[in-house]
Amino acid sequence: MTKKYSCPNCAQPSSLDSANSWRPFCSERCRLIDLGEWMNESNKIASTESAEFLEHIPDDEEFRH
Ligand SMILES: [Zn+2]
């Protein structure tokens, strides 16, 4: 009995078998697409965090107390 599994990217039937090098994805393409989206998301988060960090840097007026 083989459990049916859908590729997280394209929802095509995929396999979690060790023969599938791209598991849980169905193909290298889907794996790379998902990885690319993840990278984009983390880049967005990183840039947002750095923007907030910059806002918390005291400006010149606060240094002149
Ligand atoms: Zn796929």
N, CA, C, O and the ligand as a Tripos MOL2 file, in Angstrom:
@<TRIPOS>MOLECULE
protein
  261   259    66     0     0
PROTEIN
NO_CHARGES

@<TRIPOS>ATOM
      1 N           0.8470   -1.2130    0.0000 N.3       1 MET1
      2 CA          0.0000    0.0000    0.0000 C.3       1 MET1
      3 C           0.8710    1.2480    0.0000 C.2       1 MET1
      4 O           1.6800    1.4550    0.9050 O.2       1 MET1
      5 N           0.7020    2.0560   -0.9970 N.am      2 THR2
      6 CA          1.4410    3.3060   -1.0810 C.3       2 THR2
      7 C           0.4720    4.4570   -0.8160 C.2       2 THR2
      8 O          -0.5620    4.5890   -1.4710 O.2       2 THR2
      9 N           0.8310    5.2680    0.1450 N.am      3 LYS3
     10 CA         -0.0200    6.4160    0.4340 C.3       3 LYS3
     11 C           0.0980    7.4340   -0.6860 C.2       3 LYS3
     12 O           1.1900    7.7400   -1.1660 O.2       3 LYS3
     13 N          -1.0550    7.9490   -1.0870 N.am      4 LYS4
     14 CA         -1.0210    8.9890   -2.1100 C.3       4 LYS4
     15 C          -0.6350   10.3070   -1.4540 C.2       4 LYS4
     16 O          -1.0500   10.6220   -0.3390 O.2       4 LYS4
     17 N           0.1510   11.0410   -2.1680 N.am      5 TYR5
     18 CA          0.6330   12.3060   -1.6390 C.3       5 TYR5
     19 C           0.6570   13.3390   -2.7500 C.2       5 TYR5
     20 O           1.0460   13.0400   -3.8790 O.2       5 TYR5
     21 N           0.2430   14.5400   -2.4330 N.am      6 SER6
     22 CA          0.2100   15.5890   -3.4400 C.3       6 SER6
     23 C           1.3850   16.5360   -3.2600 C.2       6 SER6
     24 O           1.7460   16.8910   -2.1380 O.2       6 SER6
     25 N           1.9630   16.9310   -4.3520 N.am      7 CYS7
     26 CA          3.0600   17.8900   -4.3290 C.3       7 CYS7
     27 C           2.5760   19.1940   -3.6870 C.2       7 CYS7
     28 O           1.5480   19.7300   -4.1020 O.2       7 CYS7
     29 N           3.2910   19.7150   -2.6840 N.am      8 PRO8
     30 CA          2.8560   20.9540   -2.0180 C.3       8 PRO8
     31 C           2.8080   22.1410   -2.9650 C.2       8 PRO8
     32 O           2.1250   23.1270   -2.6900 O.2       8 PRO8
     33 N           3.5210   22.0570   -4.0680 N.am      9 ASN9
     34 CA          3.5760   23.1950   -4.9920 C.3       9 ASN9
     35 C           2.4900   23.1350   -6.0560 C.2       9 ASN9
     36 O           1.7530   24.1020   -6.2440 O.2       9 ASN9
     37 N           2.3850   22.0090   -6.7550 N.am     10 CYS10
     38 CA          1.4640   21.9540   -7.8930 C.3      10 CYS10
     39 C           0.3030   21.0030   -7.6510 C.2      10 CYS10
     40 O          -0.5910   20.8930   -8.4900 O.2      10 CYS10
     41 N           0.3030   20.3110   -6.5100 N.am     11 ALA11
     42 CA         -0.7800   19.4110   -6.1350 C.3      11 ALA11
     43 C          -0.8810   18.1980   -7.0490 C.2      11 ALA11
     44 O          -1.8740   17.4720   -6.9980 O.2      11 ALA11
     45 N           0.1020   17.9710   -7.8650 N.am     12 GLN12
     46 CA          0.1450   16.7590   -8.6620 C.3      12 GLN12
     47 C           0.5400   15.6030   -7.7420 C.2      12 GLN12
     48 O           1.1880   15.8140   -6.7170 O.2      12 GLN12
     49 N           0.1490   14.3910   -8.1100 N.am     13 PRO13
     50 CA          0.5370   13.2380   -7.2980 C.3      13 PRO13
     51 C           2.0490   13.1580   -7.1670 C.2      13 PRO13
     52 O           2.7760   13.1890   -8.1610 O.2      13 PRO13
     53 N           2.5030   13.0570   -5.9520 N.am     14 SER14
     54 CA          3.9330   12.9730   -5.7020 C.3      14 SER14
     55 C           4.1900   11.7230   -4.8710 C.2      14 SER14
     56 O           3.2550   11.0140   -4.5020 O.2      14 SER14
     57 N           5.4290   11.4610   -4.5840 N.am     15 SER15
     58 CA          5.7680   10.2910   -3.7980 C.3      15 SER15
     59 C           6.7630   10.6580   -2.7180 C.2      15 SER15
     60 O           7.7040   11.4170   -2.9510 O.2      15 SER15
     61 N           6.5410   10.1070   -1.5210 N.am     16 LEU16
     62 CA          7.4890   10.3360   -0.4360 C.3      16 LEU16
     63 C           8.5280    9.2290   -0.4000 C.2      16 LEU16
     64 O           9.3410    9.1530    0.5210 O.2      16 LEU16
     65 N           8.4930    8.3680   -1.4180 N.am     17 ASP17
     66 CA          9.4440    7.2700   -1.4840 C.3      17 ASP17
     67 C          10.8570    7.8170   -1.6590 C.2      17 ASP17
     68 O          11.0510    8.8780   -2.2530 O.2      17 ASP17
     69 N          11.8270    7.0970   -1.1460 N.am     18 SER18
     70 CA         13.2030    7.5690   -1.2330 C.3      18 SER18
     71 C          13.6840    7.6280   -2.6760 C.2      18 SER18
     72 O          14.7000    8.2580   -2.9710 O.2      18 SER18
     73 N          12.9540    6.9700   -3.5750 N.am     19 ALA19
     74 CA         13.3010    7.0320   -4.9920 C.3      19 ALA19
     75 C          13.0230    8.4150   -5.5610 C.2      19 ALA19
     76 O          13.5820    8.8000   -6.5880 O.2      19 ALA19
     77 N          12.1480    9.1620   -4.8790 N.am     20 ASN20
     78 CA         11.8360   10.5130   -5.3350 C.3      20 ASN20
     79 C          12.8150   11.4980   -4.6940 C.2      20 ASN20
     80 O          12.6880   11.8380   -3.5180 O.2      20 ASN20
     81 N          13.7820   11.9450   -5.4780 N.am     21 SER21
     82 CA         14.8220   12.8150   -4.9530 C.3      21 SER21
     83 C          14.2630   14.1540   -4.5130 C.2      21 SER21
     84 O          14.8770   14.8560   -3.7090 O.2      21 SER21
     85 N          13.0950   14.5100   -5.0400 N.am     22 TRP22
     86 CA         12.5610   15.8570   -4.7860 C.3      22 TRP22
     87 C          11.4460   15.8250   -3.7660 C.2      22 TRP22
     88 O          10.7730   16.8350   -3.5620 O.2      22 TRP22
     89 N          11.2330   14.6910   -3.1190 N.am     23 ARG23
     90 CA         10.1460   14.6060   -2.1500 C.3      23 ARG23
     91 C          10.2790   15.7230   -1.1160 C.2      23 ARG23
     92 O          11.4120   16.0810   -0.7950 O.2      23 ARG23
     93 N           9.2310   16.2860   -0.5830 N.am     24 PRO24
     94 CA          7.8490   15.8900   -0.8820 C.3      24 PRO24
     95 C           7.3250   16.4510   -2.2020 C.2      24 PRO24
     96 O           6.1430   16.2920   -2.5080 O.2      24 PRO24
     97 N           8.1660   17.0940   -2.9760 N.am     25 PHE25
     98 CA          7.7040   17.6650   -4.2370 C.3      25 PHE25
     99 C           7.7530   16.6170   -5.3350 C.2      25 PHE25
    100 O           8.3860   15.5730   -5.1790 O.2      25 PHE25
    101 N           7.0770   16.9030   -6.4580 N.am     26 CYS26
    102 CA          6.9930   15.9100   -7.5250 C.3      26 CYS26
    103 C           8.2030   16.0230   -8.4490 C.2      26 CYS26
    104 O           8.5280   15.0690   -9.1560 O.2      26 CYS26
    105 N           8.8640   17.1600   -8.4510 N.am     27 SER27
    106 CA          9.9480   17.3500   -9.3920 C.3      27 SER27
    107 C          10.9210   18.3950   -8.8690 C.2      27 SER27
    108 O          10.6340   19.1170   -7.9140 O.2      27 SER27
    109 N          12.0760   18.4570   -9.5150 N.am     28 GLU28
    110 CA         13.0760   19.4530   -9.1130 C.3      28 GLU28
    111 C          12.5050   20.8560   -9.2640 C.2      28 GLU28
    112 O          12.7530   21.7380   -8.4420 O.2      28 GLU28
    113 N          11.7310   21.0430  -10.3410 N.am     29 ARG29
    114 CA         11.1690   22.3600  -10.6190 C.3      29 ARG29
    115 C          10.2950   22.8390   -9.4610 C.2      29 ARG29
    116 O          10.4360   23.9710   -8.9990 O.2      29 ARG29
    117 N           9.3870   21.9680   -8.9920 N.am     30 CYS30
    118 CA          8.4970   22.3590   -7.9010 C.3      30 CYS30
    119 C           9.2910   22.6170   -6.6230 C.2      30 CYS30
    120 O           8.9700   23.5270   -5.8590 O.2      30 CYS30
    121 N          10.3010   21.8330   -6.4000 N.am     31 ARG31
    122 CA         11.1150   22.0110   -5.2040 C.3      31 ARG31
    123 C          11.8100   23.3680   -5.2520 C.2      31 ARG31
    124 O          11.8470   24.0900   -4.2560 O.2      31 ARG31
    125 N          12.3570   23.7080   -6.4080 N.am     32 LEU32
    126 CA         13.0720   24.9720   -6.5490 C.3      32 LEU32
    127 C          12.1110   26.1540   -6.4430 C.2      32 LEU32
    128 O          12.4440   27.1830   -5.8540 O.2      32 LEU32
    129 N          10.9150   25.9990   -7.0180 N.am     33 ILE33
    130 CA          9.9220   27.0800   -6.9380 C.3      33 ILE33
    131 C           9.5610   27.3250   -5.4830 C.2      33 ILE33
    132 O           9.5140   28.4700   -5.0320 O.2      33 ILE33
    133 N           9.3080   26.2490   -4.7510 N.am     34 ASP34
    134 CA          8.9260   26.4040   -3.3530 C.3      34 ASP34
    135 C          10.0640   27.0180   -2.5610 C.2      34 ASP34
    136 O           9.8460   27.8970   -1.7270 O.2      34 ASP34
    137 N          11.2700   26.5580   -2.8210 N.am     35 LEU35
    138 CA         12.4410   27.0890   -2.1300 C.3      35 LEU35
    139 C          12.6040   28.5660   -2.4510 C.2      35 LEU35
    140 O          12.9260   29.3680   -1.5740 O.2      35 LEU35
    141 N          12.3810   28.9250   -3.7160 N.am     36 GLY36
    142 CA         12.5030   30.3220   -4.1370 C.3      36 GLY36
    143 C          11.4810   31.2030   -3.4300 C.2      36 GLY36
    144 O          11.8000   32.3140   -3.0090 O.2      36 GLY36
    145 N          10.2490   30.7060   -3.2980 N.am     37 GLU37
    146 CA          9.2210   31.4870   -2.6110 C.3      37 GLU37
    147 C           9.5680   31.6580   -1.1460 C.2      37 GLU37
    148 O           9.3420   32.7140   -0.5540 O.2      37 GLU37
    149 N          10.1200   30.6010   -0.5730 N.am     38 TRP38
    150 CA         10.5170   30.6790    0.8310 C.3      38 TRP38
    151 C          11.6180   31.7210    1.0080 C.2      38 TRP38
    152 O          11.6150   32.4980    1.9620 O.2      38 TRP38
    153 N          12.5550   31.7170    0.0690 N.am     39 MET39
    154 CA         13.6420   32.6900    0.1330 C.3      39 MET39
    155 C          13.0870   34.1070    0.0150 C.2      39 MET39
    156 O          13.5120   35.0100    0.7370 O.2      39 MET39
    157 N          12.1310   34.2970   -0.9030 N.am     40 ASN40
    158 CA         11.5240   35.6190   -1.0690 C.3      40 ASN40
    159 C          10.8340   36.0600    0.2160 C.2      40 ASN40
    160 O          10.9540   37.2130    0.6300 O.2      40 ASN40
    161 N          10.1040   35.1280    0.8480 N.am     41 GLU41
    162 CA          9.4090   35.4520    2.0830 C.3      41 GLU41
    163 C          10.3950   35.8720    3.1620 C.2      41 GLU41
    164 O          10.1750   36.8670    3.8520 O.2      41 GLU41
    165 N          11.4750   35.1230    3.3110 N.am     42 SER42
    166 CA         12.4350   35.4440    4.3650 C.3      42 SER42
    167 C          13.1470   36.7540    4.0540 C.2      42 SER42
    168 O          13.5140   37.4960    4.9650 O.2      42 SER42
    169 N          13.3430   37.0380    2.7720 N.am     43 ASN43
    170 CA         13.9390   38.3180    2.4050 C.3      43 ASN43
    171 C          13.0070   39.4610    2.7880 C.2      43 ASN43
    172 O          13.4520   40.4940    3.2890 O.2      43 ASN43
    173 N          11.7010   39.2670    2.5470 N.am     44 LYS44
    174 CA         10.7270   40.2990    2.9070 C.3      44 LYS44
    175 C          10.7460   40.5410    4.4070 C.2      44 LYS44
    176 O          10.7610   41.6840    4.8650 O.2      44 LYS44
    177 N          10.7440   39.4580    5.1620 N.am     45 ILE45
    178 CA         10.7480   39.5700    6.6180 C.3      45 ILE45
    179 C          12.0230   40.2710    7.0820 C.2      45 ILE45
    180 O          11.9890   41.1300    7.9620 O.2      45 ILE45
    181 N          13.1380   39.8930    6.4790 N.am     46 ALA46
    182 CA         14.4190   40.4700    6.8790 C.3      46 ALA46
    183 C          14.4340   41.9670    6.6110 C.2      46 ALA46
    184 O          14.9060   42.7460    7.4390 O.2      46 ALA46
    185 N          13.9150   42.3720    5.4440 N.am     47 SER47
    186 CA         13.9530   43.7990    5.1170 C.3      47 SER47
    187 C          13.0020   44.5750    6.0280 C.2      47 SER47
    188 O          13.2910   45.7110    6.4030 O.2      47 SER47
    189 N          11.8640   43.9620    6.3860 N.am     48 THR48
    190 CA         10.9320   44.6250    7.2920 C.3      48 THR48
    191 C          11.5700   44.8140    8.6570 C.2      48 THR48
    192 O          11.4430   45.8710    9.2750 O.2      48 THR48
    193 N          12.2610   43.7740    9.1220 N.am     49 GLU49
    194 CA         12.8970   43.8630   10.4310 C.3      49 GLU49
    195 C          13.9770   44.9290   10.4330 C.2      49 GLU49
    196 O          14.1050   45.6780   11.4020 O.2      49 GLU49
    197 N          14.7510   45.0080    9.3670 N.am     50 SER50
    198 CA         15.8270   46.0010    9.3440 C.3      50 SER50
    199 C          15.2380   47.4050    9.2730 C.2      50 SER50
    200 O          15.8170   48.3450    9.8180 O.2      50 SER50
    201 N          14.0820   47.5600    8.6020 N.am     51 ALA51
    202 CA         13.4410   48.8690    8.5330 C.3      51 ALA51
    203 C          12.9690   49.2860    9.9250 C.2      51 ALA51
    204 O          13.1380   50.4390   10.3230 O.2      51 ALA51
    205 N          12.3790   48.3500   10.6590 N.am     52 GLU52
    206 CA         11.9390   48.6680   12.0180 C.3      52 GLU52
    207 C          13.1250   48.9570   12.9180 C.2      52 GLU52
    208 O          13.0650   49.8190   13.7940 O.2      52 GLU52
    209 N          14.1870   48.2360   12.6930 N.am     53 PHE53
    210 CA         15.3970   48.4470   13.4840 C.3      53 PHE53
    211 C          15.9230   49.8590   13.2670 C.2      53 PHE53
    212 O          16.3310   50.5300   14.2150 O.2      53 PHE53
    213 N          15.9120   50.3050   12.0140 N.am     54 LEU54
    214 CA         16.3980   51.6480   11.7080 C.3      54 LEU54
    215 C          15.5500   52.7030   12.4100 C.2      54 LEU54
    216 O          16.0720   53.7240   12.8570 O.2      54 LEU54
    217 N          14.2160   52.4550   12.5110 N.am     55 GLU55
    218 CA         13.3480   53.4310   13.1650 C.3      55 GLU55
    219 C          13.6580   53.5630   14.6490 C.2      55 GLU55
    220 O          13.3830   54.5970   15.2580 O.2      55 GLU55
    221 N          14.2280   52.5190   15.2250 N.am     56 HIS56
    222 CA         14.5060   52.5350   16.6570 C.3      56 HIS56
    223 C          15.8660   53.1370   16.9800 C.2      56 HIS56
    224 O          16.2150   53.2970   18.1500 O.2      56 HIS56
    225 N          16.6240   53.4670   15.9650 N.am     57 ILE57
    226 CA         17.9090   54.1090   16.2310 C.3      57 ILE57
    227 C          17.6320   55.5540   16.6620 C.2      57 ILE57
    228 O          16.9630   56.2830   15.9290 O.2      57 ILE57
    229 N          18.1190   55.9830   17.8110 N.am     58 PRO58
    230 CA         17.8440   57.3400   18.2700 C.3      58 PRO58
    231 C          18.3920   58.3690   17.2850 C.2      58 PRO58
    232 O          19.4860   58.2130   16.7430 O.2      58 PRO58
    233 N          17.6220   59.4040   17.0690 N.am     59 ASP59
    234 CA         18.1180   60.4290   16.1410 C.3      59 ASP59
    235 C          18.9960   61.4320   16.8900 C.2      59 ASP59
    236 O          19.2090   61.2850   18.0940 O.2      59 ASP59
    237 N          19.4810   62.3980   16.2250 N.am     60 ASP60
    238 CA         20.4440   63.3390   16.7950 C.3      60 ASP60
    239 C          19.8800   64.0720   18.0110 C.2      60 ASP60
    240 O          20.6040   64.2840   18.9830 O.2      60 ASP60
    241 N          18.6010   64.4650   17.9800 N.am     61 GLU61
    242 CA         18.0250   65.2320   19.0820 C.3      61 GLU61
    243 C          18.1070   64.4630   20.4000 C.2      61 GLU61
    244 O          18.3520   65.0450   21.4570 O.2      61 GLU61
    245 N          17.8960   63.1360   20.3230 N.am     62 GLU62
    246 CA         17.9490   62.3600   21.5540 C.3      62 GLU62
    247 C          19.3650   62.2830   22.1070 C.2      62 GLU62
    248 O          19.5490   62.0920   23.3090 O.2      62 GLU62
    249 N          20.3420   62.4250   21.2650 N.am     63 PHE63
    250 CA         21.7310   62.3720   21.7080 C.3      63 PHE63
    251 C          22.1410   63.6960   22.3910 C.2      63 PHE63
    252 O          23.1130   63.7200   23.1450 O.2      63 PHE63
    253 N          21.4280   64.7600   22.1390 N.am     64 ARG64
    254 CA         21.8490   66.0700   22.6430 C.3      64 ARG64
    255 C          21.2780   66.3700   24.0350 C.2      64 ARG64
    256 O          21.4110   67.5070   24.4890 O.2      64 ARG64
    257 N          20.6640   65.4350   24.7220 N.am     65 HIS65
    258 CA         20.0850   65.6960   26.0390 C.3      65 HIS65
    259 C          21.1280   66.1350   27.0460 C.2      65 HIS65
    260 O          20.7990   66.3940   28.2040 O.2      65 HIS65
    261 ZN          4.8690   19.5550   -8.2490 Zn       66 ZN66
@<TRIPOS>BOND
     1     1     2 1
     2     2     3 1
     3     3     4 2
     4     3     5 am
     5     5     6 1
     6     6     7 1
     7     7     8 2
     8     7     9 am
     9     9    10 1
    10    10    11 1
    11    11    12 2
    12    11    13 am
    13    13    14 1
    14    14    15 1
    15    15    16 2
    16    15    17 am
    17    17    18 1
    18    18    19 1
    19    19    20 2
    20    19    21 am
    21    21    22 1
    22    22    23 1
    23    23    24 2
    24    23    25 am
    25    25    26 1
    26    26    27 1
    27    27    28 2
    28    27    29 am
    29    29    30 1
    30    30    31 1
    31    31    32 2
    32    31    33 am
    33    33    34 1
    34    34    35 1
    35    35    36 2
    36    35    37 am
    37    37    38 1
    38    38    39 1
    39    39    40 2
    40    39    41 am
    41    41    42 1
    42    42    43 1
    43    43    44 2
    44    43    45 am
    45    45    46 1
    46    46    47 1
    47    47    48 2
    48    47    49 am
    49    49    50 1
    50    50    51 1
    51    51    52 2
    52    51    53 am
    53    53    54 1
    54    54    55 1
    55    55    56 2
    56    55    57 am
    57    57    58 1
    58    58    59 1
    59    59    60 2
    60    59    61 am
    61    61    62 1
    62    62    63 1
    63    63    64 2
    64    63    65 am
    65    65    66 1
    66    66    67 1
    67    67    68 2
    68    67    69 am
    69    69    70 1
    70    70    71 1
    71    71    72 2
    72    71    73 am
    73    73    74 1
    74    74    75 1
    75    75    76 2
    76    75    77 am
    77    77    78 1
    78    78    79 1
    79    79    80 2
    80    79    81 am
    81    81    82 1
    82    82    83 1
    83    83    84 2
    84    83    85 am
    85    85    86 1
    86    86    87 1
    87    87    88 2
    88    87    89 am
    89    89    90 1
    90    90    91 1
    91    91    92 2
    92    91    93 am
    93    93    94 1
    94    94    95 1
    95    95    96 2
    96    95    97 am
    97    97    98 1
    98    98    99 1
    99    99   100 2
   100    99   101 am
   101   101   102 1
   102   102   103 1
   103   103   104 2
   104   103   105 am
   105   105   106 1
   106   106   107 1
   107   107   108 2
   108   107   109 am
   109   109   110 1
   110   110   111 1
   111   111   112 2
   112   111   113 am
   113   113   114 1
   114   114   115 1
   115   115   116 2
   116   115   117 am
   117   117   118 1
   118   118   119 1
   119   119   120 2
   120   119   121 am
   121   121   122 1
   122   122   123 1
   123   123   124 2
   124   123   125 am
   125   125   126 1
   126   126   127 1
   127   127   128 2
   128   127   129 am
   129   129   130 1
   130   130   131 1
   131   131   132 2
   132   131   133 am
   133   133   134 1
   134   134   135 1
   135   135   136 2
   136   135   137 am
   137   137   138 1
   138   138   139 1
   139   139   140 2
   140   139   141 am
   141   141   142 1
   142   142   143 1
   143   143   144 2
   144   143   145 am
   145   145   146 1
   146   146   147 1
   147   147   148 2
   148   147   149 am
   149   149   150 1
   150   150   151 1
   151   151   152 2
   152   151   153 am
   153   153   154 1
   154   154   155 1
   155   155   156 2
   156   155   157 am
   157   157   158 1
   158   158   159 1
   159   159   160 2
   160   159   161 am
   161   161   162 1
   162   162   163 1
   163   163   164 2
   164   163   165 am
   165   165   166 1
   166   166   167 1
   167   167   168 2
   168   167   169 am
   169   169   170 1
   170   170   171 1
   171   171   172 2
   172   171   173 am
   173   173   174 1
   174   174   175 1
   175   175   176 2
   176   175   177 am
   177   177   178 1
   178   178   179 1
   179   179   180 2
   180   179   181 am
   181   181   182 1
   182   182   183 1
   183   183   184 2
   184   183   185 am
   185   185   186 1
   186   186   187 1
   187   187   188 2
   188   187   189 am
   189   189   190 1
   190   190   191 1
   191   191   192 2
   192   191   193 am
   193   193   194 1
   194   194   195 1
   195   195   196 2
   196   195   197 am
   197   197   198 1
   198   198   199 1
   199   199   200 2
   200   199   201 am
   201   201   202 1
   202   202   203 1
   203   203   204 2
   204   203   205 am
   205   205   206 1
   206   206   207 1
   207   207   208 2
   208   207   209 am
   209   209   210 1
   210   210   211 1
   211   211   212 2
   212   211   213 am
   213   213   214 1
   214   214   215 1
   215   215   216 2
   216   215   217 am
   217   217   218 1
   218   218   219 1
   219   219   220 2
   220   219   221 am
   221   221   222 1
   222   222   223 1
   223   223   224 2
   224   223   225 am
   225   225   226 1
   226   226   227 1
   227   227   228 2
   228   227   229 am
   229   229   230 1
   230   230   231 1
   231   231   232 2
   232   231   233 am
   233   233   234 1
   234   234   235 1
   235   235   236 2
   236   235   237 am
   237   237   238 1
   238   238   239 1
   239   239   240 2
   240   239   241 am
   241   241   242 1
   242   242   243 1
   243   243   244 2
   244   243   245 am
   245   245   246 1
   246   246   247 1
   247   247   248 2
   248   247   249 am
   249   249   250 1
   250   250   251 1
   251   251   252 2
   252   251   253 am
   253   253   254 1
   254   254   255 1
   255   255   256 2
   256   255   257 am
   257   257   258 1
   258   258   259 1
   259   259   260 2
@<TRIPOS>SUBSTRUCTURE
     1 MET1         2 RESIDUE 1 A MET
     2 THR2         6 RESIDUE 1 A THR
     3 LYS3        10 RESIDUE 1 A LYS
     4 LYS4        14 RESIDUE 1 A LYS
     5 TYR5        18 RESIDUE 1 A TYR
     6 SER6        22 RESIDUE 1 A SER
     7 CYS7        26 RESIDUE 1 A CYS
     8 PRO8        30 RESIDUE 1 A PRO
     9 ASN9        34 RESIDUE 1 A ASN
    10 CYS10       38 RESIDUE 1 A CYS
    11 ALA11       42 RESIDUE 1 A ALA
    12 GLN12       46 RESIDUE 1 A GLN
    13 PRO13       50 RESIDUE 1 A PRO
    14 SER14       54 RESIDUE 1 A SER
    15 SER15       58 RESIDUE 1 A SER
    16 LEU16       62 RESIDUE 1 A LEU
    17 ASP17       66 RESIDUE 1 A ASP
    18 SER18       70 RESIDUE 1 A SER
    19 ALA19       74 RESIDUE 1 A ALA
    20 ASN20       78 RESIDUE 1 A ASN
    21 SER21       82 RESIDUE 1 A SER
    22 TRP22       86 RESIDUE 1 A TRP
    23 ARG23       90 RESIDUE 1 A ARG
    24 PRO24       94 RESIDUE 1 A PRO
    25 PHE25       98 RESIDUE 1 A PHE
    26 CYS26      102 RESIDUE 1 A CYS
    27 SER27      106 RESIDUE 1 A SER
    28 GLU28      110 RESIDUE 1 A GLU
    29 ARG29      114 RESIDUE 1 A ARG
    30 CYS30      118 RESIDUE 1 A CYS
    31 ARG31      122 RESIDUE 1 A ARG
    32 LEU32      126 RESIDUE 1 A LEU
    33 ILE33      130 RESIDUE 1 A ILE
    34 ASP34      134 RESIDUE 1 A ASP
    35 LEU35      138 RESIDUE 1 A LEU
    36 GLY36      142 RESIDUE 1 A GLY
    37 GLU37      146 RESIDUE 1 A GLU
    38 TRP38      150 RESIDUE 1 A TRP
    39 MET39      154 RESIDUE 1 A MET
    40 ASN40      158 RESIDUE 1 A ASN
    41 GLU41      162 RESIDUE 1 A GLU
    42 SER42      166 RESIDUE 1 A SER
    43 ASN43      170 RESIDUE 1 A ASN
    44 LYS44      174 RESIDUE 1 A LYS
    45 ILE45      178 RESIDUE 1 A ILE
    46 ALA46      182 RESIDUE 1 A ALA
    47 SER47      186 RESIDUE 1 A SER
    48 THR48      190 RESIDUE 1 A THR
    49 GLU49      194 RESIDUE 1 A GLU
    50 SER50      198 RESIDUE 1 A SER
    51 ALA51      202 RESIDUE 1 A ALA
    52 GLU52      206 RESIDUE 1 A GLU
    53 PHE53      210 RESIDUE 1 A PHE
    54 LEU54      214 RESIDUE 1 A LEU
    55 GLU55      218 RESIDUE 1 A GLU
    56 HIS56      222 RESIDUE 1 A HIS
    57 ILE57      226 RESIDUE 1 A ILE
    58 PRO58      230 RESIDUE 1 A PRO
    59 ASP59      234 RESIDUE 1 A ASP
    60 ASP60      238 RESIDUE 1 A ASP
    61 GLU61      242 RESIDUE 1 A GLU
    62 GLU62      246 RESIDUE 1 A GLU
    63 PHE63      250 RESIDUE 1 A PHE
    64 ARG64      254 RESIDUE 1 A ARG
    65 HIS65      258 RESIDUE 1 A HIS
    66 ZN66       261 GROUP 0 **** ****
